[in-house]
Amino acid sequence: MGVEDQDMRVRWGLWVPNPGCHPRAAAPSSPVRGRPRARRPGPLAESARAAAPGCPPAGYAPVPASALGPPVNAEGYFVGQIHGDLYWVTDSAYQAMFLTTKDGVVIVDAPATIGHNLLRAINAVTQANGRPSKVTHQIYSHSHSDHIGASVIFGPDVVRIGHRECRTLLLRDDDPNRPAPTVTFQDRYTLTVGGQRLDLVYHGPNHTPDTIFVWAPEQQTLMLVDVFFPGWVPWKQLAVSQDIPDWIKAQDIAMSYPWQTLVAGHLGRLGTRADAEVQIAYVADLLAGARATVNTLDPTPFFKQNNAWAIYKAYLDAASAQIAAPVTEKYLGKLAAADVFTVDNAFTVFEFSVREDGGMQGPFGIHP
């Protein structure tokens, strides 16, 4: 096993097990690779290399092979065809999507960790299919810098499109790497470039106040960022989403689209409807556990002190642990990182979806 083989197992701090831990997952789409070049290690690679090569850090369960995507190339990215002229690119931590047309390229998002590899991926694809490589339009899924922080690399002449609230937030942030969209909409916008169509739809706040659904009807592909995490549990505290009830609702809205392929914005592979259904079940199990816990957890032991914040912390920690225990056990081996973030996700469901927004205060309800 060569140094490069070992290096390919650590990508942006995500562990890719070797055959001694788990078999490699098959690539879900047709690769289009850029020219070989010595790759720059990801920002988390050094901490990842500190553990045993190819195996998960001590204390966490191995990542199921089904959660993993295709390996990145020597430059640190993978680009693959979804259907027709629609492609996706990943560094195994983040994802973008782009559409090649006879009049130029339309790209959705620009994660900073992928950065200039977006241009390399586009060049590799357009050299192969004969389409223009110039990015003429960019769509923002939402305003967060981790997903659009490399937008500046496309230059000032790109037509940038986003929700009205996205423009408001980006003007507030005043980040030169994230120019505010010049074309905005409130409910729906259809973008047609070179005979290719993308529908941009706003269904209300969920992860952020400005998150939109990007629907490619011809390719039956939906891009929805920070809502689904194919093969994995949702990131910490349900992706630190700002509206938890509507984030949960967004899962069901997504399922109302007849998509066959999901670009979720994170991690190393595309999503399927089966992936979405597993996550919906995971969140439903957290909700059921939270509703039971708010009515059954005895808070009396936590009041044996005069520190109000410590009382609430002990109560919330105990509730989160009680909710998470059976859910973690159920999804270990089915969803990656079930043992990493389920306690955090349980807290978020309990505190926001059930207690604060759901009105179930349990022992902290109306005093008799």
Buried (B, 14 or more C-beta within 10 A) or exposed (E): EEEEEEBBBBBBBBBBBBEEBBEBBEBBBEEBBBEEEEBEBBEBBEEBBEEEBBBBEEEEBBBBBBBBBBBBBBBBBBBBBBBBBBBBBBBBBBBBBBBBBEBBBBBBBBBBBBBEBBBBBBBBBBEEEEBBBBBBBBBBBBBBBBBBBBBBBBEEEBBBBBBBBBBBBBEEEEBEBBBBBEBBBEEEBEBEBBEBBBBBBBBEBBBBBBBBBBBBBBBBBBBBBBBBBBBBBBBBBBBBBBBBBBBBBBBEBBBEBEBBBBBBBBBBBBBBBEBBEBBBBBBBBBBBBBBEBBEEBEBEEBEEEEEEEEBBEBBBEBBBBBBBBEBBEBBBEBBBBBBBBBBBBBBBBBBBBBBEEBEBEBEEEEEE
